[in-house]
């Protein structure tokens, strides 16, 4: 807050400052001082606007280069490519090498057991 105290100029203080400027530069020198200060302020504004334009131009160039690089390095999978799956989610493959059926196959049952041995048959 102490930094902004120099901006707190009241009417009386401004009148004293203008009186010192008039005494220091004289009545004929005040218009020249005002003209010089006006030119300096215009040059300062023009220079700051030019710096701002250069910064914006550089930012646009960087963004454009980034977009070009992003497009250049983007790797698209071929249309016939099938996305990879993890082992847990892998579908069984069909005999022709294509993707397997979408529904799971029924669990294989154990082969039919032979009938239990009975009494020996004569024969």
C-alpha positions in Angstrom: 0.0 0.0 0.0 2.9 2.3 0.7 4.0 1.9 -3.0 0.8 3.5 -4.3 1.1 6.6 -2.1 2.9 8.6 -4.8 -0.3 8.4 -6.9 -2.4 10.1 -4.1 -2.0 13.7 -5.3 -4.7 16.2 -4.2 -5.6 19.4 -5.9 -3.4 21.6 -3.6 -0.4 19.4 -4.2 -1.0 19.4 -8.0 -1.1 23.2 -7.9 2.3 23.4 -6.1 3.8 21.0 -8.6 2.5 23.1 -11.6 3.9 26.3 -9.9 7.4 24.7 -9.6 7.2 23.5 -13.3 6.3 27.1 -14.3 9.1 28.6 -12.3 11.7 26.1 -13.5 10.9 26.1 -17.2 9.3 29.6 -17.6 6.1 30.5 -19.3 7.5 29.9 -22.8 9.1 26.6 -22.0 6.0 24.9 -20.5 4.4 24.2 -24.0 7.7 22.7 -25.2 7.9 20.5 -22.1 4.3 19.4 -22.6 4.9 18.7 -26.3 8.0 16.7 -25.5 6.2 14.7 -22.8 3.3 14.0 -25.2 5.7 12.7 -27.9 7.4 10.5 -25.3 4.1 9.0 -24.2 3.1 8.4 -27.8 6.4 6.7 -28.5 6.1 4.6 -25.4 2.5 3.5 -26.3 3.6 2.7 -29.9 6.6 0.7 -28.6 4.5 -1.3 -26.2 1.8 -2.0 -28.8 4.6 -3.2 -31.2 6.0 -5.5 -28.5 2.5 -6.9 -27.8 2.0 -7.5 -31.6 5.3 -9.3 -31.8 4.4 -11.5 -28.8 1.0 -12.4 -30.3 2.6 -13.2 -33.7 5.2 -15.4 -32.0 2.4 -17.2 -30.1 0.4 -17.8 -33.3 3.5 -19.1 -35.1 4.3 -21.5 -32.2 0.7 -22.7 -32.2 0.6 -23.2 -35.9 3.9 -25.2 -35.8 2.5 -27.3 -33.0 -0.7 -28.1 -35.0 1.4 -29.0 -38.1 3.7 -31.3 -36.0 0.7 -32.9 -34.3 -0.9 -33.6 -37.7 2.4 -34.9 -39.1 3.0 -37.3 -36.3 -0.5 -38.6 -35.9 -0.5 -42.3 -36.7 -3.8 -43.6 -38.0 -4.4 -47.4 -37.9 -5.2 -48.9 -41.3 -8.9 -49.5 -41.9 -8.5 -53.3 -41.8 -6.7 -53.2 -38.5 -8.4 -54.8 -35.6 -7.8 -53.2 -32.2 -5.7 -55.3 -29.8 -7.3 -56.9 -26.8 -5.8 -58.0 -23.5 -5.6 -61.7 -22.8 -8.5 -61.5 -20.3 -10.8 -59.9 -22.8 -9.6 -61.7 -25.9 -12.3 -63.4 -28.0 -11.6 -66.9 -29.4 -10.4 -66.9 -33.0 -12.3 -68.5 -35.8 -10.6 -71.3 -37.7 -10.1 -69.0 -40.7 -8.1 -66.6 -38.5 -10.8 -63.9 -38.3 -12.5 -62.8 -35.1 -14.4 -65.4 -33.2 -18.1 -65.5 -32.5 -19.5 -62.7 -30.5 -21.3 -65.0 -28.0 -19.3 -67.3 -25.9 -19.3 -71.0 -26.8 -20.9 -73.4 -24.5 -18.6 -75.2 -22.1 -17.4 -78.5 -23.3 -18.8 -81.4 -21.4 -16.8 -84.5 -20.5 -17.1 -87.4 -22.9 -19.8 -89.9 -22.0 -18.5 -92.3 -19.5 -18.6 -96.0 -20.2 -21.3 -97.8 -18.3 -20.0 -99.2 -15.0 -18.8 -102.7 -15.3 -21.5 -105.1 -14.4 -21.4 -108.8 -13.8 -19.2 -110.6 -16.3 -21.2 -111.9 -19.1 -20.6 -115.4 -20.4 -20.2 -115.7 -23.8 
